[in-house]
Amino acid sequence: MFSAGDAYDLWWTGQEFKDMRVEACEQMLNHDPEVFAQFQAEKFDLAIAHFHDLCPLAIAEKIGVKKVRENAIWYNKENMYII
């Protein structure tokens, strides 16, 4: 999938994944309100999300988590960086 093609092919593939993530996030945010009430009762202190999928941050907002963190990991052979 990613080994051949031009920039347009890569862009198009990214758009397809974006559309799937948006649809999945909408479904998660419209899930059973009792589930979100249970999450609110847990009183989470922090939510962490990967920069490719920010839906967890939307869920954190919905359940009232005040501290959120977008996370990225960069690494090479010698080092790993968690941002």
C-alpha positions in Angstrom: 0.0 0.0 0.0 2.7 2.5 0.9 5.6 1.1 -1.1 4.6 2.4 -4.5 2.7 5.3 -6.0 3.0 9.0 -6.1 2.2 11.8 -3.6 -1.4 11.8 -4.7 -1.8 8.1 -3.9 -0.3 8.7 -0.4 -2.6 11.6 0.1 -5.7 9.7 -1.0 -4.8 6.8 1.3 -4.4 9.2 4.2 -7.8 10.7 3.4 -9.4 7.3 3.5 -7.9 6.6 6.9 -9.0 10.1 8.1 -12.6 9.5 7.1 -12.6 6.1 8.9 -11.2 7.7 12.1 -13.8 10.5 12.0 -16.6 8.0 11.6 -15.3 5.8 14.3 -14.9 8.8 16.7 -18.5 9.9 16.0 -19.7 6.4 16.9 -17.7 6.4 20.1 -18.9 9.8 21.1 -22.5 8.7 20.5 -22.1 5.5 22.6 -24.3 4.6 25.6 -24.5 7.6 28.0 -24.2 5.2 30.9 -20.7 4.2 29.8 -19.7 7.9 29.9 -21.3 8.3 33.3 -19.2 5.4 34.5 -16.0 7.1 33.1 -17.0 10.4 34.8 -17.4 8.5 38.1 -13.8 7.3 37.8 -12.6 11.0 37.9 -9.6 10.4 35.7 -6.8 12.9 36.2 -5.2 12.7 32.8 -6.0 11.6 29.2 -3.3 10.8 26.7 -3.9 10.5 23.0 -1.7 9.7 20.0 -1.3 12.6 17.5 -2.8 10.4 14.7 -6.1 10.0 16.5 -7.4 12.8 18.7 -10.7 11.1 19.5 -9.6 10.2 23.0 -9.2 13.9 23.7 -12.8 14.5 22.6 -13.9 11.6 24.9 -11.8 13.2 27.7 -13.6 16.5 27.2 -16.9 14.7 27.3 -16.2 13.1 30.6 -14.6 16.1 32.2 -10.9 15.3 32.2 -9.1 18.6 32.7 -5.5 17.5 31.8 -4.9 16.1 28.3 -1.7 15.2 26.6 -1.0 14.6 22.9 1.8 12.0 22.6 4.3 11.2 20.0 7.2 8.8 20.1 10.2 9.4 17.9 13.1 7.1 17.8 16.2 6.1 15.9 18.8 3.3 16.5 20.4 5.1 19.5 17.5 7.1 21.1 13.8 7.1 21.8 12.0 10.4 22.5 8.6 10.6 24.0 7.1 14.0 23.3 
